[in-house]
Each structure stands twice: as C-alpha cells, then as structure tokens.
Amino acid sequence: MTTTVKEIAARARVASRALARLSNNARNEVLLAVADGLEAAAAEIVSANAIDCAAAEKEVAAGKMSAAMLKRLRVSNAGVREMALRVRDVTRLPDPLGRKLGATELDDGLLLVKESCALGVIGIVFESRPEVISQVASLTLKTSNAVIMKGGSESAHTNEVIVNVWRKALEPFPAVPADAVQMLRTREEFAELLTMDRDVDMIVPRGSYELVHYVMQNSRIPVLGHGEGVCHVYVDRAADLEKALLVTFDSKVQYPAVCNAAETLLVDEAIAAKFLPPMMARFSEAKVEVRGCPKTLAVLEASGGYIAALKSATEQDWRTEYSDLIISVKIVVGLDEAIEHINRYGSKHTDAIITEDAGAAERFLNEVDSAGVYHNASTRFADGYRYGLGAEIGISNGKVHARGPVGLEGLTTYKWKLRGHGDVVADYASGKKSFKHRVIQ
C-alpha cells in the first residue's frame, strides 16, 4: 500500500512529539548507534554510489550534468567515515533544548521563562550530495525535530541506502519512531509537501538559486534559504601580497564546487600590477579560467602575464556562481568601490578582505551586507563543521531566524513558560496589583 505525502507529514508530526520527550543522553545514544551503522554499511553505500556515479558520468559526457555536480555526488569509504565522524561530533555538542534564554518575575511568585525548544518537522530538498542526509538527520535528531528529505534523482541509490541505515539504527530504540527520518522520492511528492503547512514547520532548500526560488514561490511554510554563493575576495592596497596569494588561491581552488568558494576577485588598482601577474600564474597552473574586466586585461597584457585561459568578463559574470575552476576578476578604485560591488552583485553569503589596514578591515566587516565577512581568511571557512557547529543543515543568506552556516540553534525556536499561583489579569487591570518586571539573571 502506497503511503501518501499527507500521511508521511502526519507521521513526522507524531514522531516529533515522541522525540520531544527524549533526554539529551538518549538522543546522543541513538546518534552513536547511527554512526556505527554508517561505518558498518560503508561497502553497501559506496556500491550504491558507484551506480549513481556511472549514470552521472554519462550525463556529464552528454553535457546534461556539470562536472562539479558529479564531484559532489561521489562517496568513498573515507567519505563514509567522515559522515560517521560528523554524526559523533554532533553528540559532543551541548543540549540545545530546554535552555533558559531569559527570565522575568512579573510579580511576586509569577515567573515568566523564555526557553529553547524544537521546531517540530523539517522538510529539506537537496541536490547531488548524499552526505547531506547524515548532516541533516544528526542535527534534527539532536534537536528533537523529525525530518522529511528529498534528494536529487542523480543520487537516488545512495540516498536510499543511507536513509535505510538511519532507520535500521533506530530500531533498537523503541522511544524513537522510524518516522523521525523519512525520504520522498519524486518531485511531485515534494511539491505536495510544500502545501503541508499544518504539519511542516520549516523547509530548507539546498541547491541552485532556481531551486531555492521555486520553493519560496510555491510554499506558505517558512523557508530557510540555502541560496547561491557568489563569494568575493577583495585584495586591498594595504594587503600583504603573500597572504593575498595564499587566501585567494585557497578560496577558489581548494574545492571549487561548493557554495563558499570565491567566484569574484576584486583588486585595488594601486597594487594590481604587482599582485595580478603572480596570482594569474598560480591560477594558470591550477587550470583556472579567468574572466577579467578591461583594466585587468590591460594590466596583464602590459606585464606579459596574459594567459590562454583569460577571457573578457561580461556583466553576467559578476552575478554568476560558477562552482567550477572559473573566476571573474575586477580592478576597483579602492575600498568604497569594492564594498559597493559586493553589496550590488553578491549573494550575501561570504566575502573576504585581505589587508594590513585595520581601519579598512573594520569598514569592510561592518559595511559588507553578508552572512560571513572575513579579514585575511579564506571564504572556505564558511562551514558548520569549521565553525564548531558539528554539522550544518545549510547556509542561510537571509537575515530572519538564522544566518550563515545553520547548526543546532537554527533548528530551535523558543516558548514562553509562565508559572503562577492562580494569578489573573483582572487584578492588574483594576489596579489591585501592579507588575514589578524583575529580570532574573
């Protein structure tokens, strides 16, 4: 008998209420069992992934899939061990639930407490990366949220095996319903889930701008947008050039297929002639295609640094997330133009300045309107694990509820708990009593 999306969402709601009764120790015990299960199933996971990758290779050869997506799809034995390690990392994090966020004694014996709690049911759609399942499920279970996931068809076999590992690992724990972790299989099912605003509390799209935009346009459920990553590195006139070379190269080349890789390099005109030729040489060696503004082309031609993989940038390049070994380069007239360019063309993800001028760095950190703003550090640090969050459910470019890499805190909300002794508002409305509003530390 086929289970409908409505039934899946309803079961997830029931599961979330069961999870809310679990202690932190109980949740951690389940997660440790899952980590062991992932490692035990490594051969099965890698075998399923080989099927997905074989099909994806044909798509790449036919020009229907990018090489970057194929790279994100691959899972090795080392990758499975990494999944298990990240799940164990989450168990070491403090309990995110039941934290007292504030307390006020409204009157003698009338105590109001603001306390963290789970959201309830999380829906997530993602493309290509099977490790997302364990990242997301570990965070949702740790926060007592049920999760309903929809992966891309390109990773269907891998996703199926990983979800089955999770559900099997839950079996020895009768207090944890298997419906705490569920997977949808078709786009039509996910489209229907977007209408389930009574049973789903938040949707997290992880993928292209088109995917995020589609979800936002087709659901009344709050969306935590994991949008595109048009990230920048700005090399200021006061930059240490060796730091600038290292950070720029790492930001682009270390792993270009992800959303925190740099897509645009901005260079102050005062140091362009010194910085760009050695930077282009490093890019050329790493087979990075460079798309430069007219000033960039002129500087490199004058220096003899013109390389084969250098093209003229278009207006669209400043807005493009390449997710590949491609970078656009623009020479700017100082810090003001750099900030203006980033705020105009960036995606509010992560942007970095390379400079030894503390004042310029502070202006950049304060005035660039992005979730992550860095000084003398690679944009690749924008990651839940690297931030010490254990894992991440996604990276939010928005400003409401959560921003940047979203870990446990982004999967919680809060409730107000008021404890009294038969207190009634009429006594305060009549003047018989008055509020004292004593803040409790």
Protein Blocks (a to p, Z undefined) as FASTA:
>chain_A
ZZdfklmmmmmmmmmmmmmmpcfklmmmmmmmmmmmmmmmmmmmmmmmmmmmmmmmmmmm
nopacfklmmmmpccfklmmmmmmmmmmmmmpccfehiafbdcdfbghiacddddddfbi
acdddehilmlmmmmmmmmmmnopacdddddfklmmmmmmmmmmmmmmmmmmmklcfklp
ccdfbfklmmmmmmmmmlpcbdcdeddfklmmmmmmmccbdcdddddddddddddfkbcf
klmmmmmmmmmmmommbmkbcfbdcddfklmmmmmmmmmmmmmmnopacdddfklmmmmm
mnopacfklccddfklmmpcfkpacddddddebjklmmmmmmmmmgoiadcdddfbfklm
mmmmmmmccfbdcehiafklncfklnonopacbdcfbfnhiacjddfklmcccdddddde
hiafklmmnomaccfkiacZZ
